[in-house]
Amino acid sequence: MAFEYHEYDLLTVLTVEAIGEPGQRRFRLIAGTADDVVALWMEKEQLRALGLAVEQLIEQLATAGFPVADVEPEPAALVGELPPTTPEYVVSKMAIGYDDERNLMAILAHDIEQDDDDAPIFAGRATLPAAKALADEIAAVIAAGRPRCPRCGAPIGPEGHVCPHNNGHLPWSFA
C-alpha cells in the first residue's frame, strides 16, 4: 500500500478529541498546520501513554537543566470541522523525542498497515508549551470517560457495576 507521508516543521494545530459516548468513544489526535491537518486515530490507552510520555519528557528536560521552567500550556489552534479530505490513519506505534537545537518536541506515528521498518506516516515538531497543552488536554479527555469503581478500578457504566470484590452483590452505581 502506498502511503502519503506528512512532515511538519512546526505544528500549529495539536489537539485531541473523543467522539461518542463514554464506553463507546473513539479517540483521535489532530495535528498539522491551519491549512493541512492529519487525524491520527488511536486507542484510549495509546492516548493516555502519549500524554504521560509528554509529561515525563518535559520533567526529564527540566531535571537535565533545559529551559522548561517557564513552560505554560498554550491553547491549540481550533480547527472546527475537519474537511472531508483530511487524511486519517490508525496509529500502531508512536514515539516522541526532543530537538535540543530548536527546543521542540518531536512526535512520530506509524500507521497500523505499515511495516515496522517504514518511515513514520506522521512526523511533527511542537513547542514545549504546545506539548504541555496537549498533555493537559489528553488528561482531561481521558478523565471525561466513565467513572471507575473505587474498589476494583473497573469502569462503571450507566447500568452500574457488579464489583468482584463484593462477590457479585451490591452493585456500584453513581446514579
N, CA and C atoms as an extended XYZ file, in Angstrom:
525
Properties=species:S:1:pos:R:3:atomname:S:1:resname:S:1:resid:I:1 pbc="F F F"
N         0.840       -1.184        0.000 N   MET     1
C         0.000        0.000        0.000 CA  MET     1
C         0.885        1.247        0.000 C   MET     1
N         0.573        2.213       -0.838 N   ALA     2
C         1.330        3.467       -0.903 CA  ALA     2
C         0.786        4.444        0.136 C   ALA     2
N         1.687        5.025        0.880 N   PHE     3
C         1.299        5.966        1.918 CA  PHE     3
C         1.738        7.369        1.541 C   PHE     3
N         0.961        8.331        1.965 N   GLU     4
C         1.343        9.731        1.844 CA  GLU     4
C         1.933       10.133        3.186 C   GLU     4
N         3.197       10.536        3.199 N   TYR     5
C         3.864       10.886        4.437 CA  TYR     5
C         3.640       12.362        4.743 C   TYR     5
N         3.454       12.649        6.027 N   HIS     6
C         3.162       14.017        6.467 CA  HIS     6
C         4.238       14.444        7.456 C   HIS     6
N         4.977       15.489        7.097 N   GLU     7
C         6.011       16.007        7.979 CA  GLU     7
C         5.792       17.503        8.163 C   GLU     7
N         5.827       17.934        9.432 N   TYR     8
C         5.581       19.333        9.775 CA  TYR     8
C         6.766       19.853       10.575 C   TYR     8
N         7.333       20.949       10.093 N   ASP     9
C         8.453       21.568       10.777 CA  ASP     9
C         8.023       22.160       12.115 C   ASP     9
N         6.818       22.747       12.149 N   LEU    10
C         6.271       23.288       13.388 CA  LEU    10
C         4.758       23.116       13.370 C   LEU    10
N         4.254       22.343       14.318 N   LEU    11
C         2.813       22.112       14.421 CA  LEU    11
C         2.141       23.340       15.022 C   LEU    11
N         1.144       23.859       14.338 N   THR    12
C         0.358       24.967       14.889 CA  THR    12
C        -1.010       24.472       15.339 C   THR    12
N        -1.376       23.279       14.918 N   VAL    13
C        -2.597       22.619       15.379 CA  VAL    13
C        -2.170       21.330       16.047 C   VAL    13
N        -2.530       21.174       17.305 N   LEU    14
C        -2.194       19.977       18.059 CA  LEU    14
C        -3.249       19.809       19.141 C   LEU    14
N        -4.231       18.975       18.846 N   THR    15
C        -5.339       18.817       19.763 CA  THR    15
C        -5.826       17.373       19.736 C   THR    15
N        -6.647       17.032       20.676 N   VAL    16
C        -7.169       15.673       20.781 CA  VAL    16
C        -8.664       15.749       21.021 C   VAL    16
N        -9.372       14.731       20.562 N   GLU    17
C       -10.810       14.704       20.829 CA  GLU    17
C       -11.290       13.275       20.964 C   GLU    17
N       -12.370       13.143       21.709 N   ALA    18
C       -13.063       11.868       21.864 CA  ALA    18
C       -14.408       12.016       21.181 C   ALA    18
N       -14.771       11.016       20.416 N   ILE    19
C       -16.031       11.045       19.681 CA  ILE    19
C       -16.891        9.895       20.168 C   ILE    19
N       -18.110       10.210       20.579 N   GLY    20
C       -19.031        9.182       21.047 CA  GLY    20
C       -19.311        9.297       22.529 C   GLY    20
N       -20.121        8.380       23.020 N   GLU    21
C       -20.495        8.344       24.433 CA  GLU    21
C       -19.445        7.578       25.236 C   GLU    21
N       -19.228        7.955       26.513 N   PRO    22
C       -18.280        7.201       27.339 CA  PRO    22
C       -18.587        5.699       27.291 C   PRO    22
N       -17.551        4.925       27.119 N   GLY    23
C       -17.677        3.486       26.964 CA  GLY    23
C       -17.722        3.062       25.505 C   GLY    23
N       -18.060        4.008       24.627 N   GLN    24
C       -18.119        3.742       23.192 CA  GLN    24
C       -17.319        4.782       22.407 C   GLN    24
N       -16.425        5.485       23.086 N   ARG    25
C       -15.708        6.583       22.445 CA  ARG    25
C       -14.567        6.089       21.563 C   ARG    25
N       -14.256        6.901       20.575 N   ARG    26
C       -13.082        6.730       19.725 CA  ARG    26
C       -12.242        7.994       19.900 C   ARG    26
N       -10.939        7.842       19.793 N   PHE    27
C       -10.037        8.947       20.096 CA  PHE    27
C        -9.160        9.259       18.895 C   PHE    27
N        -8.929       10.563       18.694 N   ARG    28
C        -8.022       10.955       17.628 CA  ARG    28
C        -7.234       12.188       18.026 C   ARG    28
N        -6.010       12.196       17.531 N   LEU    29
C        -5.119       13.331       17.656 CA  LEU    29
C        -5.196       14.067       16.332 C   LEU    29
N        -5.421       15.359       16.378 N   ILE    30
C        -5.474       16.176       15.173 CA  ILE    30
C        -4.247       17.078       15.216 C   ILE    30
N        -3.415       16.964       14.189 N   ALA    31
C        -2.152       17.700       14.195 CA  ALA    31
C        -1.829       18.182       12.790 C   ALA    31
N        -1.118       19.305       12.737 N   GLY    32
C        -0.700       19.850       11.450 CA  GLY    32
C        -0.577       21.359       11.527 C   GLY    32
N        -0.956       21.988       10.422 N   THR    33
C        -0.974       23.445       10.354 CA  THR    33
C        -2.403       23.870       10.022 C   THR    33
N        -2.641       25.160       10.023 N   ALA    34
C        -4.008       25.662        9.832 CA  ALA    34
C        -4.657       25.153        8.547 C   ALA    34
N        -3.883       24.977        7.489 N   ASP    35
C        -4.470       24.556        6.216 CA  ASP    35
C        -4.130       23.113        5.830 C   ASP    35
N        -3.472       22.377        6.718 N   ASP    36
C        -3.083       20.993        6.419 CA  ASP    36
C        -3.009       20.199        7.713 C   ASP    36
N        -4.079       19.450        8.012 N   VAL    37
C        -4.112       18.652        9.235 CA  VAL    37
C        -4.247       17.171        8.892 C   VAL    37
N        -3.869       16.358        9.869 N   VAL    38
C        -3.956       14.907        9.780 CA  VAL    38
C        -4.681       14.428       11.038 C   VAL    38
N        -5.536       13.423       10.884 N   ALA    39
C        -6.220       12.812       12.029 CA  ALA    39
C        -5.572       11.460       12.298 C   ALA    39
N        -5.099       11.283       13.513 N   LEU    40
C        -4.456       10.038       13.921 CA  LEU    40
C        -5.345        9.348       14.951 C   LEU    40
N        -6.027        8.280       14.539 N   TRP    41
C        -6.918        7.536       15.418 CA  TRP    41
C        -6.101        6.595       16.287 C   TRP    41
N        -6.460        6.504       17.559 N   MET    42
C        -5.735        5.616       18.458 CA  MET    42
C        -6.632        5.127       19.580 C   MET    42
N        -6.164        4.111       20.265 N   GLU    43
C        -6.877        3.562       21.413 CA  GLU    43
C        -6.696        4.503       22.601 C   GLU    43
N        -7.604        4.390       23.542 N   LYS    44
C        -7.551        5.232       24.736 CA  LYS    44
C        -6.222        5.060       25.475 C   LYS    44
N        -5.755        3.835       25.579 N   GLU    45
C        -4.504        3.592       26.299 CA  GLU    45
C        -3.308        4.164       25.553 C   GLU    45
N        -3.349        4.162       24.222 N   GLN    46
C        -2.284        4.808       23.445 CA  GLN    46
C        -2.282        6.304       23.711 C   GLN    46
N        -3.465        6.887       23.746 N   LEU    47
C        -3.584        8.314       24.009 CA  LEU    47
C        -3.080        8.649       25.408 C   LEU    47
N        -3.480        7.843       26.383 N   ARG    48
C        -3.018        8.052       27.763 CA  ARG    48
C        -1.489        7.964       27.827 C   ARG    48
N        -0.917        6.962       27.156 N   ALA    49
C         0.534        6.782       27.154 CA  ALA    49
C         1.234        7.981       26.509 C   ALA    49
N         0.654        8.518       25.445 N   LEU    50
C         1.235        9.701       24.802 CA  LEU    50
C         1.252       10.875       25.774 C   LEU    50
N         0.138       11.121       26.447 N   GLY    51
C         0.080       12.222       27.402 CA  GLY    51
C         1.096       12.069       28.523 C   GLY    51
N         1.211       10.850       29.066 N   LEU    52
C         2.187       10.603       30.134 CA  LEU    52
C         3.620       10.749       29.631 C   LEU    52
N         3.879       10.284       28.406 N   ALA    53
C         5.227       10.404       27.840 CA  ALA    53
C         5.618       11.866       27.652 C   ALA    53
N         4.678       12.693       27.213 N   VAL    54
C         4.960       14.124       27.042 CA  VAL    54
C         5.267       14.750       28.397 C   VAL    54
N         4.461       14.437       29.405 N   GLU    55
C         4.708       14.982       30.744 CA  GLU    55
C         6.065       14.535       31.276 C   GLU    55
N         6.411       13.258       31.076 N   GLN    56
C         7.690       12.743       31.552 CA  GLN    56
C         8.859       13.392       30.813 C   GLN    56
N         8.717       13.599       29.510 N   LEU    57
C         9.783       14.241       28.741 CA  LEU    57
C        10.035       15.655       29.259 C   LEU    57
N         8.985       16.409       29.489 N   ILE    58
C         9.146       17.777       29.993 CA  ILE    58
C         9.800       17.757       31.375 C   ILE    58
N         9.404       16.806       32.210 N   GLU    59
C        10.006       16.685       33.544 CA  GLU    59
C        11.492       16.311       33.447 C   GLU    59
N        11.834       15.387       32.548 N   GLN    60
C        13.230       14.996       32.360 CA  GLN    60
C        14.072       16.151       31.829 C   GLN    60
N        13.492       16.932       30.928 N   LEU    61
C        14.214       18.090       30.401 CA  LEU    61
C        14.487       19.098       31.505 C   LEU    61
N        13.507       19.311       32.367 N   ALA    62
C        13.698       20.246       33.483 CA  ALA    62
C        14.792       19.752       34.414 C   ALA    62
N        14.799       18.455       34.708 N   THR    63
C        15.807       17.871       35.582 CA  THR    63
C        17.204       17.983       34.973 C   THR    63
N        17.289       17.873       33.653 N   ALA    64
C        18.577       17.947       32.960 CA  ALA    64
C        19.054       19.381       32.738 C   ALA    64
N        18.238       20.350       33.131 N   GLY    65
C        18.655       21.743       33.035 CA  GLY    65
C        18.266       22.453       31.751 C   GLY    65
N        17.393       21.862       30.957 N   PHE    66
C        16.926       22.534       29.748 CA  PHE    66
C        15.908       23.606       30.128 C   PHE    66
N        15.714       24.619       29.289 N   PRO    67
C        14.826       25.740       29.633 CA  PRO    67
C        13.342       25.376       29.538 C   PRO    67
N        12.827       24.742       30.574 N   VAL    68
C        11.407       24.391       30.589 CA  VAL    68
C        10.697       24.921       31.830 C   VAL    68
N        11.407       25.631       32.685 N   ALA    69
C        10.800       26.112       33.920 CA  ALA    69
C         9.598       27.013       33.659 C   ALA    69
N         9.630       27.736       32.554 N   ASP    70
C         8.553       28.679       32.260 CA  ASP    70
C         7.530       28.111       31.275 C   ASP    70
N         7.484       26.791       31.122 N   VAL    71
C         6.553       26.180       30.171 CA  VAL    71
C         5.142       26.264       30.728 C   VAL    71
N         4.357       27.105       30.135 N   GLU    72
C         2.942       27.211       30.457 CA  GLU    72
C         2.166       26.713       29.252 C   GLU    72
N         1.102       25.958       29.483 N   PRO    73
C         0.355       25.434       28.336 CA  PRO    73
C        -0.159       26.543       27.431 C   PRO    73
N        -0.031       26.325       26.137 N   GLU    74
C        -0.598       27.275       25.180 CA  GLU    74
C        -1.741       26.553       24.472 C   GLU    74
N        -2.859       27.224       24.318 N   PRO    75
C        -4.001       26.558       23.688 CA  PRO    75
C        -3.720       26.229       22.221 C   PRO    75
N        -4.258       25.100       21.786 N   ALA    76
C        -4.108       24.699       20.389 CA  ALA    76
C        -5.009       25.560       19.517 C   ALA    76
N        -4.583       25.759       18.296 N   ALA    77
C        -5.426       26.476       17.345 CA  ALA    77
C        -6.652       25.620       17.055 C   ALA    77
N        -7.812       26.226       17.115 N   LEU    78
C        -9.034       25.478       16.861 CA  LEU    78
C        -9.164       25.195       15.378 C   LEU    78
N        -9.587       23.974       15.061 N   VAL    79
C        -9.701       23.616       13.659 CA  VAL    79
C       -11.148       23.544       13.202 C   VAL    79
N       -12.099       23.524       14.125 N   GLY    80
C       -13.511       23.406       13.745 CA  GLY    80
C       -13.776       22.053       13.118 C   GLY    80
N       -14.651       22.011       12.160 N   GLU    81
C       -14.939       20.769       11.443 CA  GLU    81
C       -13.767       20.430       10.544 C   GLU    81
N       -13.366       19.178       10.574 N   LEU    82
C       -12.300       18.749        9.678 CA  LEU    82
C       -12.864       18.581        8.277 C   LEU    82
N       -12.125       19.021        7.267 N   PRO    83
C       -12.613       18.821        5.900 CA  PRO    83
C       -12.702       17.324        5.583 C   PRO    83
N       -13.618       16.939        4.711 N   PRO    84
C       -13.762       15.511        4.396 CA  PRO    84
C       -12.523       14.910        3.741 C   PRO    84
N       -11.629       15.738        3.246 N   THR    85
C       -10.416       15.242        2.606 CA  THR    85
C        -9.252       15.077        3.580 C   THR    85
N        -9.498       15.282        4.875 N   THR    86
C        -8.439       15.151        5.870 CA  THR    86
C        -7.910       13.717        5.884 C   THR    86
N        -6.598       13.540        5.722 N   PRO    87
C        -6.042       12.193        5.800 CA  PRO    87
C        -6.221       11.627        7.208 C   PRO    87
N        -6.620       10.369        7.280 N   GLU    88
C        -6.838        9.717        8.565 CA  GLU    88
C        -6.054        8.415        8.594 C   GLU    88
N        -5.423        8.160        9.741 N   TYR    89
C        -4.624        6.952        9.912 CA  TYR    89
C        -4.940        6.333       11.264 C   TYR    89
N        -4.785        5.028       11.348 N   VAL    90
C        -4.922        4.310       12.611 CA  VAL    90
C        -3.504        4.046       13.107 C   VAL    90
N        -3.192        4.555       14.274 N   VAL    91
C        -1.830        4.503       14.795 CA  VAL    91
C        -1.529        3.120       15.356 C   VAL    91
N        -0.375        2.586       14.956 N   SER    92
C         0.089        1.335       15.549 CA  SER    92
C         1.130        1.622       16.622 C   SER    92
N         2.072        2.499       16.314 N   LYS    93
C         3.070        2.870       17.314 CA  LYS    93
C         3.424        4.339       17.152 C   LYS    93
N         3.819        4.919       18.276 N   MET    94
C         4.195        6.327       18.309 CA  MET    94
C         5.512        6.462       19.048 C   MET    94
N         6.174        7.581       18.793 N   ALA    95
C         7.398        7.909       19.518 CA  ALA    95
C         7.449        9.419       19.680 C   ALA    95
N         8.099        9.847       20.754 N   ILE    96
C         8.353       11.276       20.935 CA  ILE    96
C         9.839       11.447       21.175 C   ILE    96
N        10.310       12.640       20.925 N   GLY    97
C        11.709       12.957       21.144 CA  GLY    97
C        11.871       14.444       21.363 C   GLY    97
N        13.114       14.865       21.477 N   TYR    98
C        13.389       16.275       21.749 CA  TYR    98
C        14.481       16.778       20.815 C   TYR    98
N        14.221       17.877       20.151 N   ASP    99
C        15.173       18.558       19.278 CA  ASP    99
C        15.795       19.679       20.114 C   ASP    99
N        16.981       19.408       20.677 N   ASP   100
C        17.568       20.378       21.609 CA  ASP   100
C        18.107       21.619       20.908 C   ASP   100
N        18.386       21.541       19.611 N   GLU   101
C        18.839       22.734       18.888 CA  GLU   101
C        17.725       23.764       18.760 C   GLU   101
N        16.513       23.284       18.569 N   ARG   102
C        15.375       24.190       18.358 CA  ARG   102
C        14.438       24.249       19.562 C   ARG   102
N        14.698       23.452       20.599 N   ASN   103
C        13.865       23.397       21.794 CA  ASN   103
C        12.424       23.004       21.432 C   ASN   103
N        12.292       21.952       20.615 N   LEU   104
C        10.992       21.464       20.171 CA  LEU   104
C        10.853       19.984       20.489 C   LEU   104
N         9.624       19.561       20.759 N   MET   105
C         9.333       18.145       20.950 CA  MET   105
C         8.911       17.565       19.604 C   MET   105
N         9.398       16.376       19.285 N   ALA   106
C         9.045       15.697       18.038 CA  ALA   106
C         8.049       14.580       18.338 C   ALA   106
N         7.054       14.433       17.470 N   ILE   107
C         6.065       13.359       17.572 CA  ILE   107
C         6.107       12.577       16.265 C   ILE   107
N         6.222       11.269       16.373 N   LEU   108
C         6.264       10.386       15.218 CA  LEU   108
C         5.170        9.337       15.367 C   LEU   108
N         4.522        8.968       14.256 N   ALA   109
C         3.465        7.949       14.303 CA  ALA   109
C         3.531        7.067       13.067 C   ALA   109
N         3.277        5.792       13.280 N   HIS   110
C         3.198        4.800       12.202 CA  HIS   110
C         1.753        4.342       12.055 C   HIS   110
N         1.353        4.106       10.827 N   ASP   111
C         0.024        3.558       10.544 CA  ASP   111
C         0.040        2.057       10.816 C   ASP   111
N        -1.109        1.529       11.179 N   ILE   112
C        -1.231        0.117       11.523 CA  ILE   112
C        -0.893       -0.802       10.344 C   ILE   112
N        -1.041       -0.297        9.121 N   GLU   113
C        -0.774       -1.114        7.939 CA  GLU   113
C         0.655       -0.985        7.434 C   GLU   113
N         1.477       -0.185        8.090 N   GLN   114
C         2.866       -0.005        7.685 CA  GLN   114
C         3.740       -1.130        8.233 C   GLN   114
N         4.841       -1.389        7.529 N   ASP   115
C         5.863       -2.286        8.056 CA  ASP   115
C         6.640       -1.543        9.128 C   ASP   115
N         7.209       -2.301       10.076 N   ASP   116
C         7.964       -1.680       11.167 CA  ASP   116
C         9.180       -0.901       10.686 C   ASP   116
N         9.730       -1.290        9.542 N   ASP   117
C        10.929       -0.616        9.027 CA  ASP   117
C        10.621        0.634        8.222 C   ASP   117
N         9.365        0.867        7.910 N   ASP   118
C         8.982        2.038        7.115 CA  ASP   118
C         9.165        3.324        7.915 C   ASP   118
N         9.333        4.414        7.199 N   ALA   119
C         9.389        5.733        7.843 CA  ALA   119
C         8.019        6.039        8.446 C   ALA   119
N         7.973        6.843        9.502 N   PRO   120
C         6.676        7.171       10.105 CA  PRO   120
C         5.765        7.892        9.104 C   PRO   120
N         4.489        7.609        9.203 N   ILE   121
C         3.482        8.246        8.341 CA  ILE   121
C         3.328        9.723        8.724 C   ILE   121
N         3.619       10.027        9.996 N   PHE   122
C         3.458       11.382       10.525 CA  PHE   122
C         4.694       11.744       11.337 C   PHE   122
N         5.216       12.931       11.110 N   ALA   123
C         6.313       13.475       11.904 CA  ALA   123
C         6.072       14.968       12.055 C   ALA   123
N         6.073       15.427       13.277 N   GLY   124
C         5.858       16.849       13.519 CA  GLY   124
C         6.599       17.313       14.755 C   GLY   124
N         6.886       18.598       14.806 N   ARG   125
C         7.556       19.192       15.955 CA  ARG   125
C         6.652       20.254       16.555 C   ARG   125
N         6.649       20.284       17.879 N   ALA   126
C         5.795       21.233       18.598 CA  ALA   126
C         6.611       21.945       19.664 C   ALA   126
N         6.212       23.156       19.966 N   THR   127
C         6.851       23.871       21.072 CA  THR   127
C         6.523       23.142       22.367 C   THR   127
N         7.349       23.347       23.372 N   LEU   128
C         7.080       22.705       24.659 CA  LEU   128
C         5.770       23.190       25.284 C   LEU   128
N         5.429       24.484       25.169 N   PRO   129
C         4.111       24.883       25.687 CA  PRO   129
C         2.956       24.188       24.956 C   PRO   129
N         3.075       23.999       23.651 N   ALA   130
C         2.023       23.288       22.910 CA  ALA   130
C         1.971       21.823       23.343 C   ALA   130
N         3.137       21.224       23.583 N   ALA   131
C         3.187       19.836       24.046 CA  ALA   131
C         2.555       19.713       25.437 C   ALA   131
N         2.844       20.673       26.306 N   LYS   132
C         2.248       20.666       27.657 CA  LYS   132
C         0.739       20.817       27.566 C   LYS   132
N         0.270       21.694       26.688 N   ALA   133
C        -1.177       21.867       26.499 CA  ALA   133
C        -1.802       20.573       25.989 C   ALA   133
N        -1.106       19.870       25.096 N   LEU   134
C        -1.610       18.595       24.595 CA  LEU   134
C        -1.719       17.583       25.725 C   LEU   134
N        -0.696       17.485       26.562 N   ALA   135
C        -0.733       16.548       27.690 CA  ALA   135
C        -1.892       16.873       28.630 C   ALA   135
N        -2.115       18.152       28.902 N   ASP   136
C        -3.231       18.556       29.765 CA  ASP   136
C        -4.573       18.212       29.121 C   ASP   136
N        -4.677       18.428       27.816 N   GLU   137
C        -5.915       18.132       27.099 CA  GLU   137
C        -6.184       16.627       27.072 C   GLU   137
N        -5.132       15.836       26.881 N   ILE   138
C        -5.288       14.379       26.906 CA  ILE   138
C        -5.799       13.934       28.266 C   ILE   138
N        -5.232       14.464       29.337 N   ALA   139
C        -5.672       14.099       30.684 CA  ALA   139
C        -7.145       14.436       30.882 C   ALA   139
N        -7.578       15.585       30.387 N   ALA   140
C        -8.979       15.989       30.526 CA  ALA   140
C        -9.904       15.082       29.709 C   ALA   140
N        -9.500       14.729       28.505 N   VAL   141
C       -10.328       13.863       27.655 CA  VAL   141
C       -10.446       12.474       28.280 C   VAL   141
N        -9.354       11.942       28.789 N   ILE   142
C        -9.370       10.618       29.415 CA  ILE   142
C       -10.246       10.649       30.661 C   ILE   142
N       -10.131       11.708       31.461 N   ALA   143
C       -10.900       11.816       32.705 CA  ALA   143
C       -12.398       11.983       32.455 C   ALA   143
N       -12.783       12.404       31.263 N   ALA   144
C       -14.197       12.629       30.958 CA  ALA   144
C       -14.937       11.337       30.622 C   ALA   144
N       -14.264       10.217       30.728 N   GLY   145
C       -14.888        8.924       30.438 CA  GLY   145
C       -15.730        8.439       31.608 C   GLY   145
N       -16.016        7.152       31.585 N   ARG   146
C       -16.820        6.556       32.653 CA  ARG   146
C       -16.065        6.594       33.971 C   ARG   146
N       -16.781        6.794       35.084 N   PRO   147
C       -16.111        6.756       36.388 CA  PRO   147
C       -15.592        5.345       36.675 C   PRO   147
N       -14.601        5.258       37.530 N   ARG   148
C       -14.002        3.979       37.902 CA  ARG   148
C       -14.503        3.510       39.261 C   ARG   148
N       -14.648        2.200       39.420 N   CYS   149
C       -15.039        1.607       40.704 CA  CYS   149
C       -13.928        1.878       41.712 C   CYS   149
N       -14.255        2.380       42.888 N   PRO   150
C       -13.217        2.672       43.879 CA  PRO   150
C       -12.575        1.407       44.454 C   PRO   150
N       -13.205        0.261       44.272 N   ARG   151
C       -12.658       -0.972       44.841 CA  ARG   151
C       -11.826       -1.765       43.855 C   ARG   151
N       -12.289       -1.907       42.608 N   CYS   152
C       -11.567       -2.764       41.659 CA  CYS   152
C       -10.993       -1.997       40.479 C   CYS   152
N       -11.405       -0.745       40.283 N   GLY   153
C       -10.871        0.064       39.198 CA  GLY   153
C       -11.544       -0.132       37.851 C   GLY   153
N       -12.521       -1.038       37.769 N   ALA   154
C       -13.221       -1.268       36.500 CA  ALA   154
C       -14.148       -0.094       36.203 C   ALA   154
N       -14.413        0.179       34.911 N   PRO   155
C       -15.330        1.274       34.574 CA  PRO   155
C       -16.756        0.959       35.016 C   PRO   155
N       -17.439        2.001       35.446 N   ILE   156
C       -18.833        1.868       35.859 CA  ILE   156
C       -19.699        2.473       34.764 C   ILE   156
N       -20.508        1.662       34.137 N   GLY   157
C       -21.390        2.120       33.072 CA  GLY   157
C       -22.667        2.719       33.624 C   GLY   157
N       -23.548        3.206       32.754 N   PRO   158
C       -24.800        3.806       33.200 CA  PRO   158
C       -25.702        2.810       33.924 C   PRO   158
N       -25.523        1.519       33.627 N   GLU   159
C       -26.336        0.489       34.281 CA  GLU   159
C       -25.763        0.071       35.622 C   GLU   159
N       -24.636        0.634       36.014 N   GLY   160
C       -23.995        0.266       37.276 CA  GLY   160
C       -22.849       -0.693       37.033 C   GLY   160
N       -22.389       -1.340       38.107 N   HIS   161
C       -21.226       -2.213       38.023 CA  HIS   161
C       -21.309       -3.238       39.141 C   HIS   161
N       -21.126       -4.476       38.802 N   VAL   162
C       -21.069       -5.525       39.823 CA  VAL   162
C       -19.597       -5.761       40.124 C   VAL   162
N       -19.180       -5.336       41.292 N   CYS   163
C       -17.775       -5.393       41.672 CA  CYS   163
C       -17.412       -6.808       42.129 C   CYS   163
N       -16.329       -7.372       41.589 N   PRO   164
C       -15.928       -8.708       42.024 CA  PRO   164
C       -15.511       -8.753       43.487 C   PRO   164
N       -15.154       -7.614       44.055 N   HIS   165
C       -14.791       -7.575       45.472 CA  HIS   165
C       -16.011       -7.763       46.379 C   HIS   165
N       -17.180       -7.627       45.798 N   ASN   166
C       -18.421       -7.834       46.558 CA  ASN   166
C       -19.047       -9.188       46.244 C   ASN   166
N       -18.299      -10.057       45.597 N   ASN   167
C       -18.794      -11.375       45.200 CA  ASN   167
C       -20.096      -11.274       44.407 C   ASN   167
N       -20.205      -10.255       43.587 N   GLY   168
C       -21.377      -10.112       42.727 CA  GLY   168
C       -22.568       -9.469       43.405 C   GLY   168
N       -22.416       -9.003       44.629 N   HIS   169
C       -23.524       -8.384       45.355 CA  HIS   169
C       -23.310       -6.881       45.453 C   HIS   169
N       -24.359       -6.186       45.756 N   LEU   170
C       -24.326       -4.739       45.958 CA  LEU   170
C       -23.620       -3.998       44.827 C   LEU   170
N       -24.279       -3.887       43.674 N   PRO   171
C       -23.633       -3.200       42.548 CA  PRO   171
C       -23.354       -1.730       42.866 C   PRO   171
N       -22.225       -1.245       42.376 N   TRP   172
C       -21.865        0.162       42.496 CA  TRP   172
C       -22.605        0.949       41.424 C   TRP   172
N       -23.058        2.110       41.775 N   SER   173
C       -23.703        2.970       40.801 CA  SER   173
C       -23.525        4.407       41.234 C   SER   173
N       -23.367        5.290       40.281 N   PHE   174
C       -23.257        6.704       40.580 CA  PHE   174
C       -24.535        7.436       40.198 C   PHE   174
N       -25.597        6.684       39.962 N   ALA   175
C       -26.863        7.298       39.561 CA  ALA   175
C       -27.570        7.925       40.732 C   ALA   175
